Amino acid sequence: MVMTYVDTASTVDDSRAFPLGISVPCTGSPAIDDPRGAVANVAVYAPGVATLEIAYQAPGGTWQLKTLPNITDGVHHGMVEGIPAGSCYGFRSSPGHEALPLPMPTVDFDVEDGQPLLLDPYGRAVDERHEFLTSVRMAGGFDWGSDSGLRTPWRNSIIYEAHVRGQTKLHPDIPENLQGTYAGMAHPAMIEHLIALGITAVQLLPVHFHVDEPHLQNLGMTNYWGYNTAAFFALHPGYATRSAQDAGPQAVQDEFKGMVKLLHAAGLEVILDVVYNHTAEGGTDGSALSFRGLGEMQYYRNDGHGKYVDTTGCGNSLDFSEPRVVQLVLDSLRYWVTEFHIDGFRFDLAVTLARNAANEFDPRHPFLVAVAGDPVLSATKLIAEPWDIGYGGWQTGRFPAGWVDWNDHFRDAVRSFWLADRAAIDAGGHGGSVARLADALSGSASLFEPSGRSRLASVNLITAHDGFTLADLVSYDRKHNEANGEQNRDGHGDNRSHNHGFEGPTEDEDVLARRAQTSRNLMASLMISLGVPMMTAGDEIGRTQQGNNNAYCQDNPITWIDWTSTPESHAMLRTTKRVIRLRREFLAGQPHDYPARDQQSYFHWFDAHGGTMSGASWNDPGQRVVQLLLGSDDGHVDGLVVVNGSALDVKITLPLLSNEEGTGNRLFELRLTTSELHDRRQGVRVSAGERDIIQANSINIYRT
């Protein structure tokens, strides 16, 4: 490809080193009078190169090449003419050489000569339509109308983790040209489902521009999940409709913004799963897409001798002890909030983002402090995946105020009680006590108290994109990842799952009934727990991945939600809606700050006989029945949750509580049982101190 070299000396250059990326020249600059907006201030942090050139092509024009003449504290900057909105551009470095003599004659330049263009770390879009990747200058602008962030309180939030493509790719009520796209995510059929379900926020797996790892390309696969970001300010165009992709980056942005606007209009927040812990450039032997060619020893954590320090398992880790890395991520986050009206973020491997110069996690890390003090970011939802694979990488409960953590303690406790323990009991052994489950259901208060946070800092989850789906948790004892091309070596082996007597699909009605029972227990445990529940898309209808617990590379029906209605999927959907409705009704009867104010909230534990739980009862694996009375001094409703994790039906005595008038005992109404008797028993009323029965391996939920 031939380029024209622009005579730098002929351009008036009063460029600035800030803001980074491409921006409109400052007021007072001769360039600001450009009527077409074709002049831009270009600034790139590239401390690893002596000379940086920008190659660019205006719409309908030819490629041109210009050296950025100024360097300020590692930032190469210059004024560039002829680069209006819609222009493609990239950078090439000449490390170790002085700037070329100027003025320069027009020279032939081949971009394919062994040194490809580098993406702008601040590029607002990536164009894949050339033989190589380029950044794109964007104009911005969108008719948002009255749209703004919804700011749903944490205590009212129910998160729904979804993949843009997999959510709608097989939906029969969404037009084929919209299936698997941003537009499909906001189609009336999908919004109707989400509203009817009762969730409040959609958490989208990564939508930043990403590329596929070489080993997947060699296998003919793609990185379906998208945790391999190459551009932190750019959307992934592959999730847009074909018409938007063909029209270009502006149409892709408009489609995404339209999705956010429609979801907001339906009362649904949009949370993005973001991957700032590493980039798609991989290890030191990987491709130079952007950061590596601009200054890898500054962008990536290293040992000072050229070797990367990897805390992510992906070949590199961004170095958050470097101010420019912190700045990059803060600027990216603000951009998504201000330009795309995003309501919050889930940070993948968030511990890496808070590692200091000694590579240790610091809850007072400058990045965390900066977010807390930022008026834009501090008002959003901030969700940490509180671990990475580095030393001291497990930090659940240690993130600061303003953040909530994925609670792996909750996940493991609930799975152990309803799955691993049941497998042991079914095999003639013993399960564990109710203590860990009780702690999980009550919000893991002791886990979050040291960081100054309440039970609302716990994001409770049983499943997520990685690992078994809920249906697979009750159907498989072992992972089945053969389709991933790694001889089933990938994926976690400790799933705490239970197949209920048969591995995988079966028509055995008894096995299916037991699986359905456990599925209801898992969903009910999630929704009745204190904290913030997060469910995985498709769990409400029994989605399966055929036992694959690491389906990151499966962009096919293994991961796409099958919306075919069956009696089993309909029953699971009905249960999910019921427990979500009960959760919302209970919270509506509590003061606005419940359960954050522990002094006003109460959690009373009783045994099967209605007596206070003793220390011996908590630690006895043979005692798998517990009753939880929860509410608040200022509330209008109390809830009573009774859990029976044993293999036998149990006669229980409800706690002896007087009514508000003190004239008699309270009356408990059974609102839900996860046993097969729900339709027959719902609405039954039992007086405090009286006896009721709870079926084996089930949950009863009462209210007063």
C-alpha positions as CSV (number, residue, x, y, z in Angstrom):
1,M,0.0,0.0,0.0
2,V,1.5,3.3,-1.1
3,M,1.3,6.3,1.2
4,T,2.1,10.0,0.8
5,Y,4.5,11.4,3.3
6,V,3.2,14.8,4.6
7,D,5.7,17.7,4.9
8,T,5.6,18.3,8.7
9,A,7.4,21.6,8.4
10,S,4.6,23.0,6.3
11,T,2.0,22.5,9.2
12,V,1.6,25.0,12.0
13,D,1.9,22.8,15.1
14,D,0.7,24.1,18.5
15,S,-0.4,20.6,19.5
16,R,-1.0,19.4,23.1
17,A,0.0,16.3,24.9
18,F,-3.5,16.2,26.4
19,P,-6.1,14.8,25.9
20,L,-4.7,11.5,24.6
21,G,-6.1,10.2,21.4
22,I,-7.6,12.3,18.6
23,S,-9.3,15.5,19.7
24,V,-10.5,18.8,18.4
25,P,-7.7,21.4,18.6
26,C,-7.9,23.9,21.5
27,T,-9.7,27.2,21.1
28,G,-7.3,29.8,19.7
29,S,-5.4,27.4,17.6
30,P,-5.3,28.2,13.8
31,A,-6.6,24.7,13.2
32,I,-9.8,25.3,15.1
33,D,-11.0,27.4,12.1
34,D,-11.0,24.3,9.9
35,P,-14.6,24.2,8.6
36,R,-14.7,20.5,7.9
37,G,-13.3,19.4,11.3
38,A,-10.5,17.7,9.4
39,V,-7.7,19.0,11.6
40,A,-7.0,17.1,14.8
41,N,-4.7,17.1,17.7
42,V,-3.2,13.7,18.0
43,A,-1.5,12.5,21.2
44,V,-0.3,9.1,22.0
45,Y,1.6,7.8,25.1
46,A,4.4,5.9,23.4
47,P,7.5,6.0,25.7
48,G,9.1,3.0,24.1
49,V,9.8,4.7,20.7
50,A,11.9,7.6,19.6
51,T,9.8,8.6,16.6
52,L,6.1,7.9,16.0
53,E,4.3,8.3,12.7
54,I,0.6,8.3,12.0
55,A,-0.8,6.8,8.9
56,Y,-4.3,7.9,8.0
57,Q,-6.9,7.8,5.3
58,A,-9.8,10.2,5.0
59,P,-13.1,8.7,3.7
60,G,-12.6,8.3,-0.1
61,G,-9.0,9.5,0.1
62,T,-5.5,8.0,-0.1
63,W,-3.3,6.9,2.7
64,Q,-0.9,9.6,4.1
65,L,1.9,9.4,6.6
66,K,3.1,12.1,9.1
67,T,5.6,12.1,11.9
68,L,4.3,13.5,15.2
69,P,6.9,16.1,15.8
70,N,6.6,16.8,19.6
71,I,7.3,14.6,22.6
72,T,6.2,15.5,26.1
73,D,6.8,13.1,29.0
74,G,6.6,10.1,26.7
75,V,3.5,11.5,24.8
76,H,4.1,11.9,21.0
77,H,1.8,14.7,19.7
78,G,1.2,16.7,16.6
79,M,-1.5,18.6,14.6
80,V,-2.7,16.5,11.7
81,E,-4.7,17.9,8.7
82,G,-7.0,15.9,6.5
83,I,-8.4,13.5,9.1
84,P,-12.1,14.2,9.5
85,A,-14.6,11.9,11.3
86,G,-14.7,8.5,9.6
87,S,-11.0,8.5,8.8
88,C,-9.0,5.3,9.4
89,Y,-5.6,5.6,11.1
90,G,-2.9,3.8,13.0
91,F,0.7,4.4,14.1
92,R,4.1,3.0,13.3
93,S,7.2,3.4,15.4
94,S,10.8,3.8,14.6
95,P,12.5,2.9,17.8
96,G,16.1,4.0,18.3
97,H,16.1,6.5,15.4
98,E,15.9,10.3,15.2
99,A,13.1,12.0,13.5
100,L,13.3,12.0,9.7
101,P,14.8,15.2,8.2
102,L,12.2,17.8,7.2
103,P,10.8,18.9,4.9
104,M,10.3,15.4,3.4
105,P,9.5,14.7,-0.2
106,T,6.7,12.4,-1.1
107,V,7.8,8.8,-0.6
108,D,6.5,5.4,-1.4
109,F,5.5,3.6,1.8
110,D,4.2,0.0,2.1
111,V,2.2,-0.6,5.3
112,E,2.7,-4.4,4.7
113,D,6.5,-4.1,4.8
114,G,6.8,-6.0,8.1
115,Q,5.8,-3.3,10.5
116,P,2.0,-3.2,10.7
117,L,0.0,-0.2,12.0
118,L,-0.6,0.0,15.8
119,L,-4.0,0.8,17.1
120,D,-4.6,4.0,19.1
121,P,-5.0,3.1,22.8
122,Y,-7.7,5.8,22.8
123,G,-9.3,4.9,19.5
124,R,-13.1,5.1,19.5
125,A,-13.6,2.4,16.9
126,V,-11.7,-0.3,15.1
127,D,-12.2,-1.0,11.4
128,E,-11.6,-4.6,10.3
129,R,-12.5,-4.1,6.7
130,H,-9.0,-3.5,5.6
131,E,-6.2,-6.1,5.4
132,F,-5.1,-4.9,8.8
133,L,-6.8,-3.3,11.8
134,T,-7.1,0.4,12.1
135,S,-8.5,2.9,14.5
136,V,-11.3,5.2,13.3
137,R,-11.9,8.8,14.2
138,M,-15.5,9.1,15.4
139,A,-17.9,12.1,15.5
140,G,-20.0,11.1,18.4
141,G,-23.5,12.4,18.8
142,F,-26.8,10.5,19.4
143,D,-30.3,11.5,20.2
144,W,-30.6,10.3,23.7
145,G,-33.8,12.3,24.4
146,S,-34.4,12.3,28.2
147,D,-32.4,9.1,28.8
148,S,-30.1,9.0,31.8
149,G,-28.7,6.5,34.3
150,L,-31.3,4.6,36.3
151,R,-29.3,4.2,39.5
152,T,-31.4,1.4,40.9
153,P,-30.4,0.9,44.6
154,W,-28.2,-2.1,45.2
155,R,-30.7,-3.7,47.6
156,N,-33.4,-3.7,44.8
157,S,-31.0,-5.0,42.1
158,I,-31.2,-8.4,40.4
159,I,-28.4,-8.9,37.9
160,Y,-28.9,-11.0,34.7
161,E,-25.5,-12.0,33.1
162,A,-25.9,-12.4,29.4
163,H,-24.0,-12.7,26.1
164,V,-25.2,-10.4,23.3
165,R,-25.0,-13.1,20.7
166,G,-26.1,-16.1,22.7
167,Q,-29.0,-14.3,24.2
168,T,-31.0,-13.9,21.0
169,K,-29.3,-16.0,18.3
170,L,-32.0,-18.7,18.5
171,H,-35.0,-16.6,19.7
172,P,-37.9,-17.5,17.5
173,D,-39.8,-14.2,18.0
174,I,-36.8,-12.0,17.0
175,P,-36.3,-11.4,13.2
176,E,-33.4,-13.4,11.8
177,N,-31.4,-10.3,10.8
178,L,-31.5,-9.1,14.5
179,Q,-30.7,-12.3,16.2
180,G,-27.5,-12.3,18.1
181,T,-27.0,-8.5,17.9
182,Y,-27.2,-5.4,19.9
183,A,-30.5,-4.6,18.3
184,G,-31.8,-8.1,19.1
185,M,-31.0,-7.6,22.7
186,A,-33.4,-4.7,22.8
187,H,-36.1,-6.3,20.7
188,P,-39.6,-6.1,22.3
189,A,-39.7,-9.9,22.6
190,M,-36.5,-9.9,24.7
191,I,-37.4,-6.9,26.8
192,E,-40.8,-8.5,27.5
193,H,-39.1,-11.6,28.8
194,L,-36.7,-9.7,31.0
195,I,-39.4,-7.5,32.5
196,A,-41.7,-10.5,33.2
197,L,-38.8,-12.3,34.8
198,G,-38.3,-9.4,37.3
199,I,-34.6,-8.7,36.9
200,T,-33.4,-5.1,37.1
201,A,-30.0,-5.1,35.3
202,V,-28.5,-6.8,32.2
203,Q,-24.8,-7.5,32.6
204,L,-23.3,-8.0,29.2
205,L,-20.2,-10.1,28.6
206,P,-17.4,-8.1,27.0
207,V,-18.4,-5.8,24.2
208,H,-15.1,-4.0,23.8
209,F,-13.3,-4.8,20.6
210,H,-11.5,-8.1,21.0
211,V,-9.5,-10.6,18.8
212,D,-9.2,-14.3,18.8
213,E,-6.1,-16.0,20.2
214,P,-3.8,-17.7,17.7
215,H,-4.4,-21.2,19.1
216,L,-8.1,-20.7,18.6
217,Q,-7.6,-19.5,15.1
218,N,-5.6,-22.6,14.4
219,L,-8.5,-24.7,15.6
220,G,-11.0,-22.8,13.5
221,M,-12.6,-21.4,16.7
222,T,-13.3,-17.9,18.1
223,N,-13.1,-16.3,21.6
224,Y,-16.9,-16.4,22.1
225,W,-16.8,-14.8,25.6
226,G,-14.6,-11.9,24.4
227,Y,-12.2,-11.7,27.3
228,N,-9.3,-10.7,25.0
229,T,-9.6,-7.0,24.6
230,A,-7.5,-5.1,22.0
231,A,-9.2,-1.6,22.2
232,F,-10.7,-0.3,25.4
233,F,-12.7,2.6,23.8
234,A,-14.1,0.6,20.9
235,L,-17.2,-1.6,20.5
236,H,-16.9,-5.1,19.1
237,P,-18.6,-4.7,15.6
238,G,-19.3,-8.4,15.3
239,Y,-22.3,-8.1,17.6
240,A,-24.0,-5.4,15.4
241,T,-26.4,-6.2,12.6
242,R,-25.0,-6.9,9.2
243,S,-26.4,-3.7,7.9
244,A,-24.7,-1.7,10.7
245,Q,-21.4,-3.5,10.1
246,D,-21.6,-2.7,6.4
247,A,-22.4,0.9,7.1
248,G,-19.4,1.3,9.3
249,P,-18.4,2.2,12.9
250,Q,-20.8,5.0,13.4
251,A,-23.8,2.8,12.6
252,V,-22.4,0.2,15.0
253,Q,-22.2,2.8,17.8
254,D,-25.7,4.0,17.1
255,E,-27.1,0.5,17.2
256,F,-25.5,-0.1,20.6
257,K,-26.7,3.2,22.0
258,G,-30.2,2.5,20.7
259,M,-30.0,-0.8,22.7
260,V,-29.1,1.0,25.9
261,K,-31.8,3.6,25.4
262,L,-34.5,1.0,24.9
263,L,-33.4,-1.1,27.9
264,H,-33.3,2.0,30.0
265,A,-36.8,2.9,28.8
266,A,-37.9,-0.5,30.1
267,G,-36.3,0.2,33.5
268,L,-33.3,-2.1,32.9
269,E,-29.8,-1.0,33.7
270,V,-26.9,-1.9,31.5
271,I,-23.7,-3.2,33.1
272,L,-20.6,-4.0,31.1
273,D,-18.2,-6.8,31.9
274,V,-14.8,-5.1,31.3
275,V,-11.3,-6.7,30.9
276,Y,-8.7,-4.1,31.9
277,N,-6.4,-6.7,33.5
278,H,-4.6,-7.7,30.3
279,T,-4.8,-7.2,26.5
280,A,-5.0,-9.3,23.5
281,E,-1.3,-9.0,22.7
282,G,-0.5,-12.1,24.8
283,G,3.0,-12.9,26.0
284,T,6.3,-11.5,24.8
285,D,6.1,-13.6,21.7
286,G,2.6,-12.3,20.8
287,S,1.6,-9.8,18.1
288,A,2.1,-6.1,18.5
289,L,-1.4,-4.7,18.1
290,S,-1.0,-1.5,20.1
291,F,0.6,-1.3,23.5
292,R,3.5,-3.6,22.9
293,G,4.7,-1.4,20.0
294,L,4.2,1.8,21.9
295,G,5.9,1.0,25.2
296,E,5.5,-2.5,26.5
297,M,7.8,-2.0,29.5
298,Q,5.5,0.8,30.7
299,Y,2.1,-0.6,29.8
300,Y,2.8,-4.2,31.0
301,R,4.0,-5.4,34.5
302,N,7.5,-6.7,34.2
303,D,10.4,-7.8,36.3
304,G,12.7,-5.0,35.1
305,H,14.6,-7.4,32.9
306,G,12.2,-7.7,30.0
307,K,10.2,-10.6,31.4
308,Y,6.4,-10.1,31.9
309,V,4.9,-10.7,35.3
310,D,1.6,-12.4,34.5
311,T,-1.2,-12.4,37.2
312,T,-4.0,-13.1,34.7
313,G,-3.0,-16.3,33.0
314,C,-3.3,-14.6,29.6
315,G,0.3,-13.8,28.9
316,N,0.5,-10.2,30.2
317,S,-0.9,-8.0,32.9
318,L,-1.4,-4.2,32.6
319,D,0.8,-2.5,35.1
320,F,-1.5,-0.5,37.5
321,S,1.6,0.9,39.3
322,E,2.1,3.1,36.2
323,P,0.1,6.4,36.3
324,R,-0.6,6.3,32.5
325,V,-2.2,2.9,32.8
326,V,-4.5,4.1,35.6
327,Q,-5.3,7.2,33.5
328,L,-6.1,5.0,30.4
329,V,-8.6,2.9,32.4
330,L,-10.2,5.9,34.1
331,D,-10.6,7.7,30.8
332,S,-12.1,4.6,29.2
333,L,-14.6,4.1,32.0
334,R,-15.7,7.7,31.9
335,Y,-16.2,7.5,28.2
336,W,-18.5,4.5,28.4
337,V,-20.6,6.3,31.1
338,T,-20.8,9.7,29.4
339,E,-21.0,8.6,25.8
340,F,-22.9,5.3,26.1
341,H,-24.9,5.9,29.3
342,I,-23.6,2.7,30.9
343,D,-24.8,2.1,34.4
344,G,-22.0,0.1,35.8
345,F,-19.1,-2.3,35.3
346,R,-18.0,-5.8,36.4
347,F,-14.2,-5.9,36.5
348,D,-12.7,-9.1,35.3
349,L,-9.8,-10.3,37.6
350,A,-10.1,-7.0,39.5
351,V,-7.3,-7.8,41.9
352,T,-4.8,-7.1,39.1
353,L,-6.2,-3.5,38.8
354,A,-5.3,-2.9,42.5
355,R,-1.7,-4.3,42.6
356,N,0.9,-1.8,43.6
357,A,4.5,-1.5,42.6
358,A,5.4,-4.4,44.8
359,N,2.7,-6.5,42.9
360,E,0.6,-6.7,46.1
361,F,-3.1,-6.0,46.3
362,D,-3.8,-2.7,48.0
363,P,-7.4,-1.7,48.9
364,R,-6.1,1.9,49.0
365,H,-4.6,1.6,45.5
366,P,-4.5,4.9,43.5
367,F,-6.9,3.4,41.0
368,L,-9.5,2.5,43.6
369,V,-9.0,5.9,45.3
370,A,-9.4,7.7,42.0
371,V,-12.6,5.9,41.2
372,A,-14.0,6.7,44.6
373,G,-13.3,10.4,44.1
374,D,-14.6,10.6,40.6
375,P,-18.1,12.2,40.4
376,V,-18.9,10.2,37.3
377,L,-17.6,6.8,38.1
378,S,-18.4,6.7,41.8
379,A,-22.1,7.1,40.9
380,T,-22.0,3.8,38.9
381,K,-22.2,0.2,39.9
382,L,-18.7,-1.2,40.5
383,I,-18.5,-5.0,40.7
384,A,-15.2,-6.8,41.4
385,E,-14.3,-10.3,40.4
386,P,-12.1,-10.2,43.6
387,W,-9.3,-12.6,42.5
388,D,-6.6,-13.2,39.9
389,I,-4.0,-16.0,39.7
390,G,-1.1,-14.0,41.2
391,Y,0.3,-14.3,44.6
392,G,-2.3,-13.2,47.2
393,G,-4.8,-13.2,44.4
394,W,-8.0,-14.2,46.4
395,Q,-9.3,-11.0,47.9
396,T,-13.1,-11.5,48.4
397,G,-14.4,-9.1,51.0
398,R,-11.4,-6.7,50.8
399,F,-12.4,-4.2,48.2
400,P,-13.3,-0.8,49.6
401,A,-16.6,0.9,50.1
402,G,-18.4,1.7,46.9
403,W,-17.6,-1.7,45.4
404,V,-19.4,-5.0,45.6
405,D,-17.7,-8.4,45.2
406,W,-18.6,-11.6,43.5
407,N,-19.0,-13.8,46.5
408,D,-17.4,-17.2,45.7
409,H,-18.0,-18.2,49.4
410,F,-21.8,-18.0,48.7
411,R,-21.4,-20.0,45.5
412,D,-19.4,-22.8,47.1
413,A,-21.6,-23.0,50.2
414,V,-24.9,-23.2,48.3
415,R,-23.5,-25.8,45.8
416,S,-22.0,-27.8,48.6
417,F,-25.2,-28.0,50.6
418,W,-27.7,-28.8,47.8
419,L,-25.4,-30.7,45.5
420,A,-22.2,-32.2,46.9
421,D,-23.8,-33.0,50.3
422,R,-26.8,-34.5,48.6
423,A,-24.5,-36.7,46.5
424,A,-22.8,-37.9,49.7
425,I,-26.2,-38.6,51.4
426,D,-27.6,-40.4,48.3
427,A,-24.5,-42.6,48.4
428,G,-25.2,-43.5,52.0
429,G,-22.8,-41.0,53.6
430,H,-23.3,-37.7,55.4
431,G,-23.5,-34.1,54.3
432,G,-22.2,-31.0,56.1
433,S,-24.1,-28.9,58.6
434,V,-26.3,-25.9,57.8
435,A,-23.8,-23.4,59.2
436,R,-22.1,-22.4,55.9
437,L,-25.4,-22.2,54.1
438,A,-26.9,-20.0,56.8
439,D,-24.0,-17.6,56.6
440,A,-24.4,-17.4,52.8
441,L,-28.2,-16.8,53.0
442,S,-27.7,-14.0,55.5
443,G,-25.3,-12.1,53.3
444,S,-21.9,-13.2,54.5
445,A,-21.8,-10.2,56.9
446,S,-18.5,-11.3,58.6
447,L,-16.8,-11.4,55.2
448,F,-17.5,-7.8,54.3
449,E,-17.6,-6.1,57.7
450,P,-13.8,-5.7,58.0
451,S,-13.8,-3.5,54.8
452,G,-16.6,-1.3,56.3
453,R,-19.2,-2.7,54.0
454,S,-22.6,-4.3,54.6
455,R,-24.3,-7.4,53.4
456,L,-25.1,-5.5,50.2
457,A,-21.5,-5.8,49.2
458,S,-22.1,-9.4,48.4
459,V,-23.0,-10.3,44.8
460,N,-24.5,-13.7,45.3
461,L,-24.1,-16.2,42.5
462,I,-24.4,-19.9,41.9
463,T,-23.5,-19.9,38.2
464,A,-21.8,-17.5,35.8
465,H,-20.5,-17.6,32.2
466,D,-17.6,-19.7,33.3
467,G,-18.5,-23.1,34.8
468,F,-21.6,-25.2,34.6
469,T,-25.0,-23.8,33.9
470,L,-27.6,-24.4,36.6
471,A,-29.1,-27.3,34.6
472,D,-25.7,-28.8,34.1
473,L,-24.9,-28.6,37.8
474,V,-27.7,-31.0,38.5
475,S,-27.0,-33.2,35.5
476,Y,-23.2,-33.8,35.4
477,D,-20.7,-35.0,37.9
478,R,-17.8,-34.3,35.6
479,K,-16.9,-31.7,33.0
480,H,-17.3,-32.6,29.3
481,N,-15.1,-30.1,27.4
482,E,-14.0,-32.3,24.5
483,A,-15.4,-29.9,22.0
484,N,-12.9,-27.3,23.1
485,G,-10.1,-29.2,21.4
486,E,-7.9,-29.6,24.5
487,Q,-8.7,-33.3,25.3
488,N,-10.9,-32.1,28.2
489,R,-7.9,-30.7,30.1
490,D,-9.3,-27.2,30.3
491,G,-12.0,-26.0,32.8
492,H,-12.2,-26.4,36.5
493,G,-12.5,-29.9,38.0
494,D,-14.1,-28.8,41.3
495,N,-17.7,-28.1,40.4
496,R,-19.5,-29.4,43.5
497,S,-22.1,-30.8,41.1
498,H,-24.4,-33.8,41.3
499,N,-25.9,-35.7,38.4
500,H,-28.6,-37.3,40.6
501,G,-27.8,-40.8,39.5
502,F,-27.1,-40.5,35.8
503,E,-24.5,-38.6,33.8
504,G,-26.1,-36.2,31.3
505,P,-29.4,-36.4,29.4
506,T,-31.9,-39.0,30.5
507,E,-35.6,-39.8,30.3
508,D,-35.7,-41.4,33.7
509,E,-38.6,-39.6,35.4
510,D,-37.3,-40.1,38.9
511,V,-33.9,-38.7,38.0
512,L,-35.5,-35.7,36.2
513,A,-37.8,-35.0,39.2
514,R,-34.8,-35.0,41.6
515,R,-32.9,-32.7,39.3
516,A,-35.9,-30.3,39.0
517,Q,-36.2,-30.3,42.8
518,T,-32.6,-29.3,43.3
519,S,-32.8,-26.7,40.5
520,R,-35.7,-25.0,42.4
521,N,-33.7,-25.2,45.6
522,L,-30.7,-23.5,44.0
523,M,-32.8,-20.7,42.4
524,A,-34.7,-20.1,45.6
525,S,-31.5,-20.0,47.7
526,L,-30.2,-17.4,45.4
527,M,-33.2,-15.1,45.4
528,I,-34.0,-15.3,49.1
529,S,-30.4,-14.5,50.2
530,L,-29.4,-11.1,51.5
531,G,-27.1,-9.3,49.2
532,V,-27.3,-8.8,45.4
533,P,-28.4,-11.9,43.4
534,M,-26.8,-12.5,40.0
535,M,-28.3,-15.1,37.7
536,T,-26.9,-16.4,34.4
537,A,-29.0,-16.0,31.3
538,G,-30.9,-19.2,30.4
539,D,-30.8,-20.7,33.9
540,E,-34.5,-19.6,34.2
541,I,-35.4,-22.1,31.5
542,G,-32.9,-24.8,32.1
543,R,-30.2,-24.0,29.6
544,T,-27.6,-26.7,29.1
545,Q,-24.1,-26.6,27.6
546,Q,-24.0,-30.4,27.5
547,G,-21.6,-30.5,30.5
548,N,-19.1,-28.0,29.0
549,N,-17.9,-25.8,31.9
550,N,-15.5,-23.7,29.9
551,A,-17.4,-22.9,26.7
552,Y,-15.3,-19.7,26.0
553,C,-14.7,-20.8,22.4
554,Q,-18.1,-22.2,21.5
555,D,-20.0,-19.7,19.3
556,N,-22.6,-22.2,18.4
557,P,-25.7,-23.9,19.9
558,I,-23.6,-25.2,22.8
559,T,-23.7,-21.7,24.3
560,W,-26.7,-20.1,22.5
561,I,-29.9,-20.1,24.6
562,D,-32.4,-22.6,23.2
563,W,-35.8,-20.9,23.7
564,T,-37.8,-23.9,22.7
565,S,-40.6,-24.2,25.3
566,T,-40.9,-27.6,27.1
567,P,-42.8,-28.6,30.2
568,E,-39.5,-28.6,32.1
569,S,-38.4,-25.1,30.9
570,H,-41.8,-23.7,31.6
571,A,-41.8,-25.1,35.1
572,M,-38.4,-23.7,35.8
573,L,-39.3,-20.3,34.4
574,R,-42.4,-20.2,36.6
575,T,-40.4,-21.0,39.7
576,T,-37.8,-18.4,38.9
577,K,-40.5,-15.7,38.5
578,R,-42.2,-16.7,41.7
579,V,-39.0,-16.5,43.9
580,I,-38.1,-13.2,42.3
581,R,-41.5,-11.8,43.0
582,L,-41.4,-13.0,46.6
583,R,-38.0,-11.2,47.0
584,R,-39.3,-8.0,45.6
585,E,-42.5,-8.1,47.7
586,F,-40.5,-8.7,50.9
587,L,-38.1,-5.9,50.2
588,A,-41.0,-3.6,49.4
589,G,-42.1,-4.1,53.0
590,Q,-38.8,-3.1,54.5
591,P,-37.3,0.4,55.0
592,H,-35.1,1.8,52.2
593,D,-31.9,1.1,54.0
594,Y,-32.6,-2.6,54.8
595,P,-30.5,-4.7,55.4
596,A,-27.5,-2.3,55.5
597,R,-28.5,-1.1,59.0
598,D,-27.7,-4.1,61.1
599,Q,-29.0,-2.5,64.3
600,Q,-32.5,-2.2,62.8
601,S,-32.4,-5.5,60.9
602,Y,-32.8,-8.9,62.5
603,F,-32.0,-12.4,61.6
604,H,-33.2,-15.0,64.1
605,W,-32.2,-18.7,63.7
606,F,-34.3,-21.6,65.0
607,D,-34.0,-25.3,64.8
608,A,-36.7,-27.8,63.6
609,H,-38.5,-27.6,67.0
610,G,-38.7,-23.8,67.0
611,G,-36.0,-23.4,69.5
612,T,-32.9,-21.2,69.2
613,M,-30.1,-22.8,67.3
614,S,-27.3,-24.0,69.7
615,G,-23.6,-24.2,69.0
616,A,-23.9,-28.0,68.8
617,S,-26.8,-27.8,66.3
618,W,-24.7,-25.5,64.0
619,N,-21.9,-27.9,63.9
620,D,-23.9,-31.2,63.7
621,P,-23.8,-32.6,60.1
622,G,-26.9,-34.6,61.1
623,Q,-28.9,-31.4,61.7
624,R,-29.8,-30.2,58.2
625,V,-32.9,-28.3,59.1
626,V,-32.9,-24.6,60.0
627,Q,-35.4,-21.8,60.2
628,L,-34.6,-18.1,59.5
629,L,-36.8,-15.3,60.6
630,L,-35.8,-12.1,59.0
631,G,-37.2,-8.5,58.9
632,S,-36.6,-5.1,60.5
633,D,-37.9,-3.1,63.3
634,D,-39.4,-0.6,60.8
635,G,-40.7,-3.1,58.4
636,H,-44.2,-4.2,57.5
637,V,-43.4,-7.8,56.6
638,D,-41.4,-10.6,58.2
639,G,-40.2,-13.6,56.3
640,L,-39.6,-17.1,57.6
641,V,-37.4,-19.4,55.5
642,V,-37.3,-23.1,56.4
643,V,-34.6,-25.2,54.9
644,N,-34.6,-29.0,54.9
645,G,-31.4,-30.5,53.5
646,S,-32.1,-34.0,54.7
647,A,-33.4,-37.0,52.8
648,L,-36.5,-37.2,54.9
649,D,-39.7,-35.2,55.3
650,V,-39.5,-33.4,58.6
651,K,-42.3,-32.1,61.0
652,I,-41.3,-28.7,62.2
653,T,-42.6,-26.4,64.8
654,L,-42.7,-22.8,63.7
655,P,-41.1,-20.2,66.1
656,L,-43.4,-19.0,68.9
657,L,-44.0,-15.3,68.2
658,S,-46.8,-13.1,69.4
659,N,-48.6,-10.8,67.0
660,E,-48.1,-7.0,67.1
661,E,-51.1,-6.4,69.3
662,G,-49.9,-9.0,71.8
663,T,-53.2,-10.7,71.8
664,G,-52.2,-14.0,70.3
665,N,-49.6,-15.7,68.1
666,R,-48.6,-14.6,64.7
667,L,-50.0,-16.3,61.6
668,F,-47.6,-17.5,58.9
669,E,-48.8,-17.9,55.3
670,L,-46.9,-20.4,53.1
671,R,-46.0,-18.4,50.0
672,L,-43.7,-21.0,48.3
673,T,-42.4,-24.5,48.7
674,T,-39.7,-25.9,46.3
675,S,-41.2,-29.3,46.7
676,E,-43.6,-30.8,44.2
677,L,-46.5,-29.9,46.5
678,H,-46.3,-26.1,45.8
679,D,-49.6,-25.9,43.9
680,R,-51.4,-27.8,46.6
681,R,-49.9,-26.1,49.6
682,Q,-49.4,-22.5,48.6
683,G,-51.5,-20.2,50.8
684,V,-51.7,-22.6,53.8
685,R,-51.7,-20.7,57.1
686,V,-50.0,-22.0,60.2
687,S,-50.0,-20.3,63.6
688,A,-46.7,-19.6,65.4
689,G,-45.8,-22.4,67.7
690,E,-47.8,-24.9,65.6
691,R,-46.5,-27.7,63.5
692,D,-46.1,-28.0,59.8
693,I,-44.3,-30.4,57.5
694,I,-41.4,-29.7,55.1
695,Q,-40.6,-32.2,52.4
696,A,-37.2,-33.7,52.0
697,N,-34.6,-31.6,50.2
698,S,-36.8,-28.5,50.0
699,I,-37.4,-24.9,51.1
700,N,-40.5,-23.5,52.6
701,I,-41.0,-19.7,52.5
702,Y,-43.6,-18.1,54.8
703,R,-44.6,-14.5,55.5
704,T,-46.4,-12.8,58.3
